[in-house]
Amino acid sequence: MRGFVPPDPETKVSEIKFAVITTKRTTRQRYPAACVEIVADPQAALDGAQPGQRYAARVLGPSKSSEGQFIYYLMEWL
């Protein structure tokens, strides 16, 4: 994916995690941390999803954007 820094294998700063993302636009590749709720596993993400509002996903982050905000990169929708 263009524009993101791959995770550092020696630290746990940015990791691939399961999440529920609250958004109206599912075409974005990155989401602000305020829209992302990290959950324990894929089933918890699917349980927290609501059609049209909250979506289960695998994300990479958190990462700091060039604007200084914390963001998560979308890896895939579940």
FIKOLZA-1660 file (N, C-alpha, C; in steps of 0.1 Angstrom, whole numbers, plus 5000, padded with zeros to 4 digits):
% residues 78
   i   px   py   pz ch aa at
   1 5008 4988 5000  A  M  N
   1 5000 5000 5000  A  M CA
   1 5009 5012 5000  A  M  C
   2 5006 5021 4991  A  R  N
   2 5014 5034 4990  A  R CA
   2 5011 5043 5002  A  R  C
   3 5022 5049 5007  A  G  N
   3 5020 5059 5017  A  G CA
   3 5021 5055 5032  A  G  C
   4 5022 5042 5035  A  F  N
   4 5024 5038 5049  A  F CA
   4 5037 5032 5051  A  F  C
   5 5042 5034 5064  A  V  N
   5 5055 5028 5068  A  V CA
   5 5052 5014 5073  A  V  C
   6 5059 5004 5068  A  P  N
   6 5057 4991 5074  A  P CA
   6 5061 4990 5089  A  P  C
   7 5054 4981 5096  A  P  N
   7 5057 4979 5110  A  P CA
   7 5072 4975 5113  A  P  C
   8 5077 4981 5123  A  D  N
   8 5091 4977 5127  A  D CA
   8 5090 4964 5135  A  D  C
   9 5098 4954 5130  A  P  N
   9 5097 4941 5137  A  P CA
   9 5103 4940 5151  A  P  C
  10 5110 4950 5155  A  E  N
  10 5117 4951 5168  A  E CA
  10 5108 4958 5178  A  E  C
  11 5098 4965 5174  A  T  N
  11 5090 4972 5184  A  T CA
  11 5075 4969 5182  A  T  C
  12 5067 4973 5191  A  K  N
  12 5052 4970 5190  A  K CA
  12 5044 4983 5188  A  K  C
  13 5051 4993 5182  A  V  N
  13 5044 5006 5181  A  V CA
  13 5033 5005 5171  A  V  C
  14 5035 5000 5159  A  S  N
  14 5024 4999 5149  A  S CA
  14 5022 4984 5146  A  S  C
  15 5010 4979 5149  A  E  N
  15 5007 4965 5147  A  E CA
  15 4995 4963 5139  A  E  C
  16 4993 4951 5133  A  I  N
  16 4980 4948 5126  A  I CA
  16 4971 4943 5137  A  I  C
  17 4959 4949 5138  A  K  N
  17 4949 4946 5148  A  K CA
  17 4935 4945 5142  A  K  C
  18 4926 4939 5150  A  F  N
  18 4912 4939 5146  A  F CA
  18 4905 4951 5152  A  F  C
  19 4896 4956 5144  A  A  N
  19 4889 4969 5149  A  A CA
  19 4875 4970 5143  A  A  C
  20 4868 4979 5149  A  V  N
  20 4855 4983 5144  A  V CA
  20 4856 4998 5140  A  V  C
  21 4854 5001 5127  A  I  N
  21 4855 5015 5123  A  I CA
  21 4842 5021 5121  A  I  C
  22 4840 5033 5127  A  T  N
  22 4827 5040 5125  A  T CA
  22 4830 5051 5114  A  T  C
  23 4823 5049 5102  A  T  N
  23 4824 5057 5091  A  T CA
  23 4813 5056 5081  A  T  C
  24 4811 5066 5073  A  K  N
  24 4801 5065 5063  A  K CA
  24 4807 5062 5049  A  K  C
  25 4820 5065 5048  A  R  N
  25 4828 5062 5036  A  R CA
  25 4837 5050 5038  A  R  C
  26 4834 5040 5031  A  T  N
  26 4843 5028 5032  A  T CA
  26 4853 5027 5021  A  T  C
  27 4855 5038 5013  A  T  N
  27 4865 5038 5002  A  T CA
  27 4878 5043 5007  A  T  C
  28 4880 5048 5019  A  R  N
  28 4892 5054 5023  A  R CA
  28 4902 5043 5027  A  R  C
  29 4915 5047 5027  A  Q  N
  29 4926 5037 5030  A  Q CA
  29 4931 5040 5044  A  Q  C
  30 4928 5052 5050  A  R  N
  30 4932 5055 5064  A  R CA
  30 4921 5062 5071  A  R  C
  31 4921 5060 5085  A  Y  N
  31 4910 5065 5093  A  Y CA
  31 4916 5071 5106  A  Y  C
  32 4910 5082 5110  A  P  N
  32 4915 5088 5123  A  P CA
  32 4913 5079 5135  A  P  C
  33 4922 5079 5144  A  A  N
  33 4921 5071 5156  A  A CA
  33 4907 5072 5163  A  A  C
  34 4901 5084 5163  A  A  N
  34 4888 5086 5169  A  A CA
  34 4877 5078 5163  A  A  C
  35 4879 5073 5151  A  C  N
  35 4869 5065 5144  A  C CA
  35 4871 5050 5146  A  C  C
  36 4882 5046 5152  A  V  N
  36 4886 5032 5152  A  V CA
  36 4886 5027 5167  A  V  C
  37 4879 5016 5168  A  E  N
  37 4878 5009 5181  A  E CA
  37 4885 4996 5180  A  E  C
  38 4896 4994 5187  A  I  N
  38 4904 4982 5187  A  I CA
  38 4897 4972 5195  A  I  C
  39 4896 4959 5189  A  V  N
  39 4890 4948 5197  A  V CA
  39 4899 4936 5197  A  V  C
  40 4896 4926 5205  A  A  N
  40 4905 4915 5207  A  A CA
  40 4906 4905 5195  A  A  C
  41 4896 4903 5188  A  D  N
  41 4896 4892 5178  A  D CA
  41 4886 4895 5166  A  D  C
  42 4887 4888 5155  A  P  N
  42 4878 4891 5144  A  P CA
  42 4863 4889 5148  A  P  C
  43 4860 4880 5157  A  Q  N
  43 4846 4878 5161  A  Q CA
  43 4841 4890 5168  A  Q  C
  44 4849 4896 5177  A  A  N
  44 4844 4908 5184  A  A CA
  44 4842 4919 5174  A  A  C
  45 4850 4920 5164  A  A  N
  45 4849 4931 5154  A  A CA
  45 4836 4928 5146  A  A  C
  46 4833 4916 5143  A  L  N
  46 4820 4913 5135  A  L CA
  46 4808 4916 5144  A  L  C
  47 4809 4912 5157  A  D  N
  47 4798 4915 5166  A  D CA
  47 4796 4930 5168  A  D  C
  48 4806 4938 5168  A  G  N
  48 4804 4952 5169  A  G CA
  48 4800 4960 5157  A  G  C
  49 4800 4953 5146  A  A  N
  49 4796 4960 5133  A  A CA
  49 4781 4962 5132  A  A  C
  50 4777 4973 5126  A  Q  N
  50 4763 4977 5123  A  Q CA
  50 4762 4981 5109  A  Q  C
  51 4754 4975 5100  A  P  N
  51 4753 4979 5086  A  P CA
  51 4751 4994 5084  A  P  C
  52 4759 5000 5076  A  G  N
  52 4758 5014 5072  A  G CA
  52 4765 5023 5082  A  G  C
  53 4770 5018 5093  A  Q  N
  53 4776 5027 5103  A  Q CA
  53 4790 5023 5108  A  Q  C
  54 4790 5010 5113  A  R  N
  54 4802 5005 5119  A  R CA
  54 4806 4992 5112  A  R  C
  55 4819 4991 5108  A  Y  N
  55 4824 4980 5100  A  Y CA
  55 4836 4973 5106  A  Y  C
  56 4835 4960 5105  A  A  N
  56 4846 4952 5111  A  A CA
  56 4858 4952 5101  A  A  C
  57 4870 4953 5106  A  A  N
  57 4882 4954 5097  A  A CA
  57 4895 4950 5104  A  A  C
  58 4905 4948 5096  A  R  N
  58 4919 4946 5101  A  R CA
  58 4926 4959 5098  A  R  C
  59 4933 4965 5107  A  V  N
  59 4939 4978 5105  A  V CA
  59 4954 4977 5110  A  V  C
  60 4962 4986 5105  A  L  N
  60 4976 4988 5109  A  L CA
  60 4978 5001 5115  A  L  C
  61 4983 5001 5128  A  G  N
  61 4985 5014 5134  A  G CA
  61 4987 5012 5149  A  G  C
  62 4987 5023 5156  A  P  N
  62 4985 5036 5151  A  P CA
  62 4998 5042 5145  A  P  C
  63 4996 5051 5137  A  S  N
  63 5007 5058 5130  A  S CA
  63 5004 5073 5131  A  S  C
  64 5014 5081 5130  A  K  N
  64 5012 5096 5131  A  K CA
  64 5012 5101 5116  A  K  C
  65 5002 5109 5113  A  S  N
  65 5001 5114 5099  A  S CA
  65 5010 5127 5098  A  S  C
  66 5012 5132 5086  A  S  N
  66 5020 5144 5084  A  S CA
  66 5013 5156 5091  A  S  C
  67 5000 5155 5093  A  E  N
  67 4993 5166 5100  A  E CA
  67 4994 5165 5115  A  E  C
  68 5000 5154 5120  A  G  N
  68 5002 5153 5134  A  G CA
  68 4991 5145 5141  A  G  C
  69 4981 5139 5134  A  Q  N
  69 4971 5131 5139  A  Q CA
  69 4974 5116 5139  A  Q  C
  70 4969 5109 5149  A  F  N
  70 4971 5095 5149  A  F CA
  70 4960 5088 5140  A  F  C
  71 4965 5079 5131  A  I  N
  71 4956 5073 5121  A  I CA
  71 4959 5058 5121  A  I  C
  72 4949 5051 5115  A  Y  N
  72 4950 5036 5113  A  Y CA
  72 4948 5034 5098  A  Y  C
  73 4956 5025 5092  A  Y  N
  73 4955 5021 5078  A  Y CA
  73 4946 5009 5077  A  Y  C
  74 4937 5009 5067  A  L  N
  74 4929 4998 5065  A  L CA
  74 4936 4987 5058  A  L  C
  75 4937 4975 5063  A  M  N
  75 4943 4964 5057  A  M CA
  75 4933 4956 5049  A  M  C
  76 4921 4953 5055  A  E  N
  76 4910 4947 5048  A  E CA
  76 4897 4948 5057  A  E  C
  77 4886 4948 5050  A  W  N
  77 4873 4947 5056  A  W CA
  77 4870 4932 5059  A  W  C
  78 4864 4929 5071  A  L  N
  78 4861 4915 5074  A  L CA
  78 4847 4912 5070  A  L  C
% end
